[in-house]
Amino acid sequence: MPSGDENAVPPAGTGLPPKRFTVCREDDPVPPALAGAVAALGNFDGVHRGHRTLIATAREEAGSRPAAVLTFEPHPRAFFAPDQPMFRLTGPRAKEIVFARLGLDGLIVRRFDARLAGTGARDFVEGWLRDELGLSGVVIGHDFHFGRGREGSPGILAELCAEAGLSCRIVPAVSAEPGDAPISSSAIRAALAAGDVARANDLLGYRWFVLAPVRHGDKRGRTLGYPTANLALDACGLAHGIYAVRVRLADGSLHDGVASYGRRPTFDDGAPLLEVHLFDFKGDLYGQEVAVELLAYLRGEERFSSAEALIAQMDVDSARARAAIQTDRVPSMLG
């Protein structure tokens, strides 16, 4: 059986009724709820608007059969180049949150290891997709490659699926506007690295968010009148600066706030942290896993001559964040 995450999650923003969402992780056998599924295949970093076209196609192709996503952990790039840090837009838990809201029946996560990397194209289709996972069909993007040495192209996958009795749909590139370059995870990373939250969220189709536990800090924010929840983000390429944010706590409650991501140049120039101040909130968040979504970039990180000057700027930042939150209409995946 799967490792246990079966939750009826309202698929926010899809107009679809709530579904039972099944997560099958790594070496777990595919459960009966996902037997014979049509699966969208890929890494899905960001689960952006292009990825969601694949998912919508999988739902359409599935009909009365289960519709699922098949993805891989670790990301293949991390497997082949473990010493090169990668700015991932969505980690495994964040992906589950997004997938659960897109009208799917479930998610199949498989370990990307030497065995899978060395599988030939035909064995990938017949031995793995059909026989091991029991899929009845797949949906892929126009640039999907697979198998040993990436020997399998979309055309080869379509031919092998036909021979194996599986359906195969190939989805063309998706652009934000006619004539634009295809939407890609790389373009979203570049937008976030430039502080262009509006562009990143437009390409995603929802507010980009991070998920991490709250850790202990130096508690300096309390002395400044701005207590913060501190989150360490792995290999995060987000521009250093100040952001308007909305936060979902472990109890499901949502809170508006303002956040700083960076090295705190006024004080210590330490390792980058996301420091989040929740408006009108009192409570102990240490150890909780919280989700923080970005609504707007307010300014870059600065060094101030005194704590008083910093506090005055934080007052301005908070007012700007409240205003940005009030006017933001980008969909949320957090409820």
Secondary structure, 3 states (H helix, E strand, C coil): CCCCCEEEECCCCCCCCCEEEEEECCCCCCCHHHCCCEEEECCCCCCCHHHHHHHHHHHHHHCCCCEEEEEEECCHHHHHCCCCCCCCCCCHHHHHHHHCCCCCCEEEEEECCHHHHCCCHHHHHHHHHHHHCCCCEEEEECCCCECHHHCECHHHHHHHHHHHCCEEEEECCCECCCCCCECCHHHHHHHHHCCCHHHHHHHHCCCCEEEEECECCCCHHHHHCCCCEEECCCCCCCCCEEEEEEEECCCCCEEEEEEEEECCCCCCCCCCEEEEEECCCCCCCCCCEEEEEEEEEEEECCCCCCHHHHHHHHHHHHHHHHHHHHHCCCCCCCC
